[in-house]
Amino acid sequence: MTFEELLTKVRDLASKTDASGRDFLAVQVNITGKEGGVFYVEVKDGRINVEPYEYNDRNCAITINMTNFNKLIDGKLDPILAFTTGKLKVDGDAGKALEFSKLLKK
């Protein structure tokens, strides 16, 4: 999967997710590896935006490889297990990272 395909997948998931009543959330996702890249997911005013840029005023940033990120959003990788085994790294508010992982699950 390319970075662009991943971005399309995340945007598709975001478009199907009800964000009404959710607090502001801004998470930067750093995908490592050959097909890596950076994007952010922002929940604001009941909408979810996904853009291929860094987000400087974020709640947290997560760093994960492409394979594990796909498993995470497909519900095949537990976010807490991924964090404790080092497959997912969090810079910032770990609670917001957990909220993010629940938000985009299929």
Backbone torsions as a table, in degrees:
resi	resn	phi	psi	omega
1	MET	NA	135.3	177.2
2	THR	-86.0	167.3	177.8
3	PHE	-61.5	-41.2	179.6
4	GLU	-62.5	-39.7	177.9
5	GLU	-65.3	-39.3	177.6
6	LEU	-63.9	-44.1	179.4
7	LEU	-60.1	-42.2	177.0
8	THR	-62.2	-41.7	179.4
9	LYS	-63.1	-44.1	-179.5
10	VAL	-67.2	-41.1	176.9
11	ARG	-61.9	-40.1	178.5
12	ASP	-63.6	-45.4	176.7
13	LEU	-60.9	-42.4	-179.5
14	ALA	-63.3	-37.8	-179.1
15	SER	-67.8	-21.7	-179.6
16	LYS	-97.7	1.1	-175.8
17	THR	-100.3	132.4	177.4
18	ASP	-83.4	113.2	-178.6
19	ALA	-105.2	6.4	-179.5
20	SER	-64.2	139.3	179.6
21	GLY	78.8	1.5	178.6
22	ARG	-89.0	146.2	176.3
23	ASP	-71.9	163.8	175.7
24	PHE	-56.6	136.9	178.7
25	LEU	-147.6	129.7	177.0
26	ALA	-135.0	115.2	-177.7
27	VAL	-125.2	127.6	173.6
28	GLN	-93.9	133.8	-179.9
29	VAL	-113.0	121.1	177.9
30	ASN	-105.3	110.2	178.7
31	ILE	-93.4	122.2	-178.2
32	THR	-92.8	166.6	176.5
33	GLY	102.0	-177.5	-175.2
34	LYS	-58.5	-41.8	-179.5
35	GLU	-97.5	28.0	-174.9
36	GLY	-76.8	177.0	179.0
37	GLY	174.1	-176.4	-178.4
38	VAL	-128.3	136.6	171.3
39	PHE	-148.4	168.4	176.2
40	TYR	-129.4	155.9	174.7
41	VAL	-122.6	125.4	-178.6
42	GLU	-124.0	129.0	172.9
43	VAL	-107.6	118.8	-176.9
44	LYS	-153.3	131.2	177.8
45	ASP	55.3	38.9	176.8
46	GLY	76.3	9.2	179.4
47	ARG	-122.3	153.0	176.6
48	ILE	-113.9	124.7	176.9
49	ASN	-112.9	138.2	177.6
50	VAL	-127.1	118.9	-177.0
51	GLU	-135.9	146.6	-177.3
52	PRO	-84.3	57.7	-179.3
53	TYR	-138.8	164.9	171.2
54	GLU	-76.0	153.0	179.8
55	TYR	-124.3	103.9	-172.3
56	ASN	-71.7	-32.6	-177.3
57	ASP	-102.1	51.0	-173.3
58	ARG	-90.6	162.3	172.8
59	ASN	-75.5	-37.8	179.6
60	CYS	-163.3	168.0	173.6
61	ALA	-128.6	137.7	174.7
62	ILE	-115.1	145.4	178.3
63	THR	-123.6	126.9	-174.0
64	ILE	-159.0	155.1	177.6
65	ASN	-84.6	166.5	-174.7
66	MET	-58.2	-47.4	-177.9
67	THR	-59.9	-48.3	-178.2
68	ASN	-69.6	-33.5	177.0
69	PHE	-65.4	-42.0	176.5
70	ASN	-60.8	-43.5	177.4
71	LYS	-61.8	-39.5	-179.7
72	LEU	-61.6	-50.3	-177.1
73	ILE	-77.2	-17.6	174.6
74	ASP	-85.1	-3.4	179.7
75	GLY	80.2	14.7	-178.2
76	LYS	-99.6	-1.5	177.8
77	LEU	-135.2	120.6	178.6
78	ASP	-71.2	128.4	-176.8
79	PRO	-62.3	-35.8	179.8
80	ILE	-69.5	-41.7	176.8
81	LEU	-63.4	-42.2	179.0
82	ALA	-60.7	-40.5	179.6
83	PHE	-67.8	-46.8	-176.1
84	THR	-70.7	-24.6	178.4
85	THR	-94.1	1.9	176.6
86	GLY	83.4	7.7	178.5
87	LYS	-76.8	-20.5	-179.9
88	LEU	-133.2	129.2	178.2
89	LYS	-113.2	141.8	-179.1
90	VAL	-121.2	129.9	173.8
91	ASP	-115.5	108.5	-178.0
92	GLY	118.1	-147.8	-174.5
93	ASP	-74.9	106.1	-178.6
94	ALA	-65.3	-29.9	176.9
95	GLY	-63.4	-39.2	177.7
96	LYS	-69.3	-34.2	177.0
97	ALA	-64.4	-39.9	178.0
98	LEU	-66.7	-41.7	176.6
99	GLU	-59.6	-41.6	178.3
100	PHE	-62.1	-43.6	-177.5
101	SER	-64.9	-33.3	177.5
102	LYS	-75.0	-31.5	-177.9
103	LEU	-63.4	-41.7	-171.9
104	LEU	-100.8	8.4	177.6
105	LYS	-67.3	146.0	178.7
106	LYS	-65.6	NA	NA
